[in-house]
Amino acid sequence: MGIRWQLRLRMAERGMFATTELVPLLVERGVHLSREQVFRLVTQPPQRLSMETLAALCDILGCQPNDLIEVEATEERTRKTATAGGPAPTARRSTIRRPEPAP
């Protein structure tokens, strides 16, 4: 599964084209992020996002969380196995040889 982060699109729909426009709007709602953090939040999908930040973004943009986060199915990955593409490896018996005692 993958996600498509739609924050930039939702901002553009509201006529907001600069990431710095979000900073004071977030502060009004009790979310204090640096300009750099807001820039990263807008330009790339967040790895983690607090509920307070998500709620503030939805309030600012007049949208629901589903409008910001679009879940998309990705290609199913196939697991590579030892037998894929060739014969199965054969097991070999090992013989342990002890050194002969010195005369």
C-alpha positions as CSV (number, residue, x, y, z in Angstrom):
1,M,0.0,0.0,0.0
2,G,1.1,3.5,-0.7
3,I,-0.2,6.9,0.1
4,R,-0.5,10.0,-2.0
5,W,-0.1,13.2,0.1
6,Q,-2.5,15.8,-1.3
7,L,-1.7,18.9,0.9
8,R,-0.2,21.0,-1.8
9,L,-3.2,20.3,-4.1
10,R,-5.7,21.2,-1.3
11,M,-3.7,24.4,-0.6
12,A,-3.8,25.4,-4.3
13,E,-7.5,24.9,-4.4
14,R,-7.8,27.5,-1.6
15,G,-5.4,29.9,-3.4
16,M,-2.5,29.2,-1.1
17,F,0.7,28.8,-3.1
18,A,3.5,29.6,-0.5
19,T,4.2,27.2,2.3
20,T,4.9,30.1,4.6
21,E,1.2,31.0,4.4
22,L,0.4,28.0,6.6
23,V,2.7,28.9,9.5
24,P,0.5,31.6,11.1
25,L,-2.7,29.7,10.4
26,L,-1.2,26.6,12.2
27,V,-0.1,28.8,15.1
28,E,-3.6,30.2,15.5
29,R,-4.7,26.6,16.0
30,G,-2.0,25.8,18.5
31,V,0.4,24.0,16.2
32,H,3.9,25.4,16.3
33,L,6.1,24.3,13.4
34,S,9.1,25.9,11.9
35,R,9.1,27.2,8.3
36,E,11.3,24.3,7.4
37,Q,9.0,21.8,9.0
38,V,6.0,23.2,7.2
39,F,7.9,23.2,3.9
40,R,8.7,19.5,4.3
41,L,5.1,18.8,5.4
42,V,3.8,20.4,2.2
43,T,6.4,19.0,-0.3
44,Q,6.7,15.4,0.8
45,P,4.5,12.8,2.5
46,P,5.1,12.8,6.3
47,Q,6.3,9.7,8.0
48,R,4.4,10.6,11.1
49,L,1.8,13.2,11.6
50,S,0.2,14.2,14.9
51,M,-3.6,14.3,15.2
52,E,-3.5,17.9,16.2
53,T,-1.6,18.9,13.1
54,L,-3.9,16.8,10.9
55,A,-7.0,18.4,12.5
56,A,-5.5,21.9,12.1
57,L,-4.8,21.3,8.4
58,C,-8.3,20.0,7.9
59,D,-9.7,23.1,9.6
60,I,-7.6,25.5,7.7
61,L,-8.4,23.9,4.3
62,G,-12.0,23.0,5.1
63,C,-11.5,19.4,4.2
64,Q,-11.5,15.9,5.7
65,P,-8.5,13.7,6.4
66,N,-9.5,11.6,3.4
67,D,-9.0,14.7,1.2
68,L,-5.3,15.0,2.3
69,I,-4.4,11.3,2.4
70,E,-5.2,9.1,-0.5
71,V,-4.4,5.4,-0.1
72,E,-3.4,3.7,-3.3
73,A,-2.7,0.0,-4.0
74,T,0.7,-0.7,-5.4
75,E,1.9,-3.7,-7.3
76,E,2.0,-6.8,-5.3
77,R,5.6,-7.7,-4.6
78,T,6.6,-11.3,-5.2
79,R,9.0,-12.8,-2.8
80,K,12.1,-14.2,-4.2
81,T,12.8,-17.8,-3.2
82,A,15.8,-20.0,-3.7
83,T,14.0,-22.1,-6.3
84,A,12.8,-19.1,-8.4
85,G,14.4,-19.3,-11.8
86,G,16.4,-22.4,-11.4
87,P,16.6,-25.9,-9.8
88,A,16.5,-26.3,-6.1
89,P,20.0,-26.5,-4.5
90,T,21.0,-29.9,-3.4
91,A,22.2,-30.7,0.1
92,R,25.8,-32.0,0.5
93,R,26.9,-34.1,3.3
94,S,29.9,-33.0,5.2
95,T,32.6,-35.3,6.5
96,I,34.5,-34.2,9.6
97,R,38.1,-35.5,9.6
98,R,40.1,-35.4,12.7
99,P,43.8,-35.1,12.5
100,E,45.8,-38.2,13.0
101,P,47.7,-38.3,16.2
102,A,51.4,-37.6,15.9
103,P,53.7,-40.7,16.3
